[in-house]
Amino acid sequence: MSGDVAVKAYVHDAVALRLAGLDQRYTRQRRILVETLARAGRPLTVPEIVAVAPELPQSSAYRNATALVEVGVLRRVSGADDHGRFELAEELSGHHHHLVCARCGKVEDFDASPALEDALDDATRRSAEGHGYAITEHRLELLGLCPACTR
């Protein structure tokens, strides 16, 4: 799909610019990591990343994921288990929320309806204002059981 290719080019360009601005290189291994996460469509653990991209050594995947989190390219996502997951930062992947399986820990992305987004924006703004905060973004994680765990 041509839109997919354009998004990948945009993502790679944005990551390269962000890293260059911090005097860091967009290495082949970092490119593989970013591309793997962009294609996944959901947060992945490092073992899942390595399974999809076996040319990326596990130690390198951990090291590069940590470095990319520090510069704001990736975001660490917690599941309902002990495994940390990684995904592209929202500026690169688009606004979305997560479905989290309380049994196996799997995390999937989902887009909320415009009505839900409006309600979330309003509710979070009102709640935060009561504590003197100004909301700049929101995140929603819904916990339940994935299809595999409900069987």
C-alpha positions as CSV (number, residue, x, y, z in Angstrom):
1,M,0.0,0.0,0.0
2,S,1.5,3.4,-1.0
3,G,0.2,5.1,2.1
4,D,2.1,2.6,4.3
5,V,5.4,3.3,2.4
6,A,4.8,7.1,2.8
7,V,4.3,6.7,6.5
8,K,7.4,4.6,6.9
9,A,9.4,7.2,5.0
10,Y,8.0,10.0,7.3
11,V,8.8,7.9,10.4
12,H,12.3,7.2,9.3
13,D,12.9,10.9,8.4
14,A,11.5,12.1,11.7
15,V,13.6,9.6,13.8
16,A,16.8,10.5,11.8
17,L,16.2,14.2,12.4
18,R,15.5,13.7,16.1
19,L,18.6,11.6,16.6
20,A,20.8,14.0,14.5
21,G,19.6,16.9,16.7
22,L,21.0,15.1,19.7
23,D,24.3,14.1,17.9
24,Q,23.2,10.5,17.6
25,R,23.2,8.3,14.6
26,Y,20.3,6.4,13.1
27,T,22.1,3.1,12.8
28,R,21.0,0.1,10.8
29,Q,19.9,-1.7,14.0
30,R,17.9,1.3,15.2
31,R,16.2,1.5,11.7
32,I,15.3,-2.2,11.9
33,L,13.9,-1.7,15.4
34,V,11.8,1.3,14.3
35,E,10.6,-0.5,11.2
36,T,9.6,-3.6,13.2
37,L,7.6,-1.6,15.6
38,A,6.0,0.5,12.9
39,R,4.8,-2.7,11.1
40,A,3.7,-4.4,14.2
41,G,0.7,-2.2,14.9
42,R,0.9,-3.0,18.7
43,P,3.5,-2.7,21.4
44,L,6.1,-5.5,21.4
45,T,8.4,-7.1,23.9
46,V,12.1,-7.4,23.0
47,P,11.7,-11.2,22.5
48,E,8.8,-10.5,20.1
49,I,10.9,-7.9,18.3
50,V,13.8,-10.3,17.9
51,A,11.4,-13.1,16.7
52,V,10.2,-10.8,13.9
53,A,13.6,-9.3,13.2
54,P,16.1,-12.1,13.9
55,E,19.0,-10.1,12.4
56,L,18.7,-7.8,15.5
57,P,20.6,-9.4,18.4
58,Q,18.6,-9.4,21.6
59,S,21.2,-7.4,23.6
60,S,21.3,-4.8,20.8
61,A,17.5,-4.6,20.7
62,Y,17.4,-3.9,24.5
63,R,20.2,-1.3,24.2
64,N,18.7,0.5,21.2
65,A,15.2,0.4,22.6
66,T,16.4,2.0,25.8
67,A,18.3,4.7,23.9
68,L,15.3,5.4,21.6
69,V,13.0,5.8,24.7
70,E,15.5,8.3,26.2
71,V,15.3,10.5,23.0
72,G,11.5,10.2,22.7
73,V,11.3,8.0,19.6
74,L,9.9,5.0,21.5
75,R,7.6,4.7,24.5
76,R,7.7,1.9,27.0
77,V,4.2,0.3,27.6
78,S,3.4,-1.8,30.6
79,G,1.1,-4.8,30.2
80,A,-0.6,-6.8,32.9
81,D,2.5,-9.0,33.1
82,D,6.1,-8.3,34.0
83,H,7.2,-7.8,30.3
84,G,7.9,-4.3,29.2
85,R,6.8,-3.5,25.7
86,F,7.8,-0.8,23.2
87,E,6.0,1.2,20.6
88,L,6.7,4.3,18.5
89,A,6.0,7.6,20.3
90,E,2.6,8.9,19.6
91,E,3.9,11.8,17.4
92,L,5.2,9.1,15.1
93,S,2.5,6.5,15.3
94,G,-0.7,8.6,15.8
95,H,-3.0,8.9,18.8
96,H,-4.4,5.6,20.0
97,H,-5.2,3.6,23.2
98,H,-4.5,0.1,24.4
99,L,-6.4,-3.1,25.1
100,V,-4.5,-5.1,27.7
101,C,-5.1,-8.8,28.5
102,A,-5.1,-9.3,32.2
103,R,-4.2,-13.0,31.8
104,C,-1.4,-13.2,29.2
105,G,-0.4,-9.5,29.2
106,K,-0.8,-9.0,25.5
107,V,-1.3,-5.4,24.5
108,E,-3.1,-4.2,21.4
109,D,-3.7,-0.8,19.9
110,F,-7.2,0.5,19.3
111,D,-8.6,3.8,18.1
112,A,-11.3,5.3,20.1
113,S,-14.4,6.8,18.4
114,P,-14.5,10.6,18.1
115,A,-17.4,10.6,20.7
116,L,-15.2,8.7,23.2
117,E,-12.2,11.0,22.5
118,D,-14.3,14.1,23.1
119,A,-15.7,12.6,26.4
120,L,-12.2,11.6,27.5
121,D,-10.8,15.1,26.7
122,D,-13.7,16.8,28.7
123,A,-13.5,14.4,31.7
124,T,-9.8,14.5,32.0
125,R,-9.7,18.3,31.7
126,R,-12.3,18.7,34.4
127,S,-10.7,16.3,36.7
128,A,-7.2,17.8,36.3
129,E,-8.5,21.4,36.7
130,G,-9.7,20.5,40.1
131,H,-6.1,19.8,41.1
132,G,-4.6,22.7,39.3
133,Y,-3.3,20.7,36.3
134,A,-3.6,21.5,32.6
135,I,-3.9,18.3,30.5
136,T,-1.6,18.0,27.5
137,E,-2.5,14.4,26.5
138,H,-4.4,11.4,27.7
139,R,-3.9,7.6,27.6
140,L,-6.5,5.0,28.0
141,E,-5.8,1.3,28.8
142,L,-8.7,-1.1,28.9
143,L,-8.1,-4.3,30.8
144,G,-9.8,-7.5,29.9
145,L,-9.2,-10.9,28.3
146,C,-7.9,-11.3,24.8
147,P,-9.7,-13.7,22.4
148,A,-7.1,-16.5,23.1
149,C,-7.6,-16.2,26.8
150,T,-11.4,-16.2,26.7
151,R,-11.4,-19.6,25.0
